[in-house]
Amino acid sequence: MTLAIGVDIGGTKIAAGLVSETGEILDSASQPTPDDSTKIPAVVADLVDRLTGEEKAVGIGIGAAGFTGEDRATVRFAPNIDWVEEPLAAHVRSLIDLPVVVENDANAAAWGEFRFGAGKDMDDLLLVTIGTGVGGGIVHKGKLFRGGFGVAAEIGHMRIVPNGILCGCGQHGCYEQYASGSALVRDARERVSNDDPGAVAIAALANGDLGRITGPAITTLAQGGDPLAIELITDVGRWIGEGLAILATILDPSVIAIGGGVGAAGELLLGPVVEAFRENLPARAHRPEAAIRLAALGNRAGIIGAADLARTEPL
């Protein structure tokens, strides 16, 4: 059995897994992400040591949130970690003698879903991750599409509303300002702040503290039948679907997988997504239509995909 290590570096946690060639995580470990970014390679090396033990791995795949270079070894910029042109692969290699591949975390998750999840029966896939923001990954004709400089598929910053809501990237009207978990929470808090009469259940959830209004809490209310929670999730779903129609016009994917925390809403989200996608897809009657599916691997996709990239696309 050919084993590889997948690592997912997040702003608060670094998670790693020992992954088989069939995409099964045989063992896993995690540590908090250190505040000092220079200590991250040592944490990664420690996790790899803990997972390998007597086992032999062929390489390490690292998924990191941010722009990764075309060399698949450098993090050009990370929004939640103090990295600019960080030679991450070289730093990890200096601590542990295994090949290291560095990939954008959403790209790694897309590869995992393509190989072992929602797209395993297809030749191409678009993954859209809906969480605090919106991320994406593209697989085309069996290959991960990274673009000319390694930073393709930053779909959350596709501008869909001219002069719209200010985004953290500095632009106004980005997709993730309307089609994300953050958008869901922002709108719910605004309804409570404005004393919306329909927001009784959400206001009770807050109990005077808007910080208690979270995406999972709104999802739970919606699943229990609260009308406003359902309306808010429907609104986000429609924004997601409209954006997917634009992306499908450009990319023409066979399957679109929706991952991330918002996917926990299940059909409450997926129904509005599909409806809005179909309403906004140009010339729909005259073209094949992408299948829209919930991602299958959950938060394991990045680890599984990163490990498989280390195995199948080594440097």
N, C-alpha and C positions, 0 to 999 in steps of 0.2 A: 504494500500500500504506500502510495506517495503522499506524504504529509507536508503541509505548509502552515505557516503562522499568519493569521490575519490580525491586524491591529487597527482599532478605530480611536483616533485621538479627538476628543471633544473638549469643550471649554471647561468642563467640570470633572470629567472622568476619562481615563484611558482604559479601554477594554480590549482584550486579546483572546484569541481562540486558536486551538490546534485543530486544523480542518483537514478532513479526508478528501480524496479526489472525487468523491460523490457529493461533496458539499455538507457533510455532517460535521458538526462541532463536537469533537471527542472530549475536549477539556477546555475550560475557560478560566480567566482570572482578570481582575481589574484593580486599579488604584486611582485615587483622586489625581487630577491634573495639578501638578505643582504650580504655584504662583510664579516661580522663577522658571521661565521657559528654557533656560540652559540646562535644567535638570531633566527635561522630558526624555532625551535619548537614554539616560540611565534608567528611567522608569520602564521604558520600552524593553531595554536589554534585560532588566530584572524579570519582567513578565515572560519574555521569551525563555529565559533560563528555567523559570518555574514550570512552564508548559512542556518543554522538550524533555527534560530529565533524561531517561534512557532512550527516548524516541529520537529519531533523526529526521529533521525537517530539511526540505530542499531550498527554502527561502522564506523571506518575510515580506509581506505586503502591508503597507501602511496607508490607511485612508485618513486624510486630514481636511478639515473644513478650510477652504481658501483656494487661492490660485496656485496650481502646481505647474512646474515648468515642463517643457517638452522633453527635457532630459529624464523625466520621471524619477528625479532624485532631489529636487529642490522645491521648497514651498516659497513661492514668490511673495505671497502676502496672505495673512490669516486674520480675519476680523476679530477673533476672540482670544488670540494668542499673540504675544509680542514677537512675531516673525516677519522679517522682510528679507527676501533672498536667502532663506535659511537652507544650508546644505544638509538637510535632515538625514538622507541616506548615508552620507559620509560619516556623520557623527555617530549613527547607530552602528555602522560597520566597524568603527574604531573600537567598539565595546564588545561586539559579538561577531564571530566569523561566519556570517551567512550572507548571501546576496540579499539586497534590499531594494524593493520597488516602492516608490511613493506615488500616490494617486489621490485626486480629489475624492472626498468621502462619498459624494453623491454618484460619481462615476463608478466607484467601487461597488456601491449598492446596486446600481443599474446592472453591472456585470453579474453580480450575484443573482439578481432576479432573472436575468437573461439565461444564465446557465442552469439554475436550479429552482427557479420560482415561477413567477407569472408569465415569463416569456420563454420557458424551456421548450415549448413546442413551436416557436417562431424563429425566423431568421433575423429579425430586427425588433427593437423595443425602444420606447420612450418611457423613462421613469420620471415621475414628478413627485417629489417629496414635499409634503405639506406639513410643516411644523410651525415653529416660531416664525420662520421665513419660508421661502419656496426655493427648492433646489431641483436639479435635474441631471439626467444622464442619458446618453444616446448610444445605442448599439445599432450598427448598420452593416448588413450582410455579414454578420458574425464577428464584427470587429468593433471595439470600443472607439467611438468617435471623439477625439480630443481637440480637433481644430488645428489651425496652423501654429498656435503658440501654447497649446496645452490647456487653454482656459475656456473651452466650448461649454455650452449647455448651462450657462448662468441665467436660466430662464426667469428666475424671480425678479430680475431687473429689466425684463422686457417692459417697455413703457406702454401702458394700455389706456391711461387717462391723461391727456395733455393738461398740464398745470394742476394735476391732482395732488394727493396727499404726499407730503415730503417723506422721502425714504432715507434710511440711514446711509445709503450710498451717495446721497447728495442730489439725486434726481427727484422729480415730482411725478407721481402717478405710476410707480412700478407695480407690476403684477402682484408681488407679495404683500403690498399694502392693502389689497382687497381680497386675496384668495389664500389667506393663511390663518393659522391659529391665533396669531397676534391680532389680525383683523377681527376675528370672531370675538375675542376678549374685549378689544377696544369698543366695538359696537355695543356689546352687552353692558359694559360699564357706563357708556354714554346714556343708554336707556334708563339705567338706574339713577344716574346723576340728574337726568331731566325729569325724574318722577313719572316715567311712563306708567300708566295704570296697568299695562299688561305685564310689567316687570316685577310683580309681587313675589313670585317664587325666586327669581334671581336676586332681588333685594333681600329676601329672607336669608338666602345663602350668604350674602355679603355681611349682613348683620352690622352695618355701619363701616365695614372695612372693604373697600373696593378690591383690595389685593386678594381677597378670598374668591373672587370671580375668576375662575380659570377655565381653560378649554375643556379638560376632562369633566369638571363640574357641570358645565353647560351641556356637554354631551349626555351626562347622566340624567339631567333634567329632561332633555329632549327624548331620551329613550323611555322616560316615565310619562311622556305625553304633554309636557308643558308647551303651550302654543308658541310663546315667544322664543323659547330655546330652539324649537323646531324651525321657526321663521329665520332665526339668525344663522343656523346651520344651512338652511336652504339658500340663503343669500350668498354665503361663502361658496356653496356648491355651484351655484350659477356662475359666479365669477371664475371659478376653476374651469368650468365647462367652456365658457367663452374663450378663455386663454388657450385651452386645449385645441379649440377649433382653429385658432390662428396658427398654432404650432403644427397641427396636422396638415394645414394648407402648405406649409413650408417643407415639412419633413416626410409626410406621407407614411407614418409608421403602421405596421400591422397590428401592434398592440400597444396600448398606453396603460402603464401600471401606476396606480396612485398609492404612495407610501407615506410614512410619517404619522405623527400622533393624531391628526385630524381624521385619519382613516378609521379610527376606532368607532366613529359614528356609523359605520357600515352603510346600509341601504339608505338611511336618512340623508347621508351625504351623496352617495353614488347616484341615487335617482335624479336629483337636481343637476348633478354633473352631466350625466348622459343626456338629459333633456336639453340643457343649454348647449351642449356640444352639437347635437343634431340640429338645433334651431339655427346655429351660427356657422355650420360647415358649408362653404360655398359649393354650389352645384351638387348637393348631396345625392340627388336622384341619379346622377351620372358617374358616380365613382364608388369604388369599394370603400367600406367604412372600417376604421380601426376598432378593434375590440377594446373596451375600457374595463379594466379589472383592478380590484384591490391587490396591492402587492402581497406576496405570499410569505415572505421571510421575516417580516417585522423588523425589529431593530438588530437582527442578526445579519441582515443583508450586507452591510458594509464589511463586517469581519469575514464573511464567507467569500464575498467578491474579491476583497483585497488578497486573501490567501490564494484564491484561484488565479489571480493575475500574476502573483509571484511564481506560481507553478507553471502557468501556460504562456506567459509573456515575460520571461526573465530578461534582465538587461544583458 
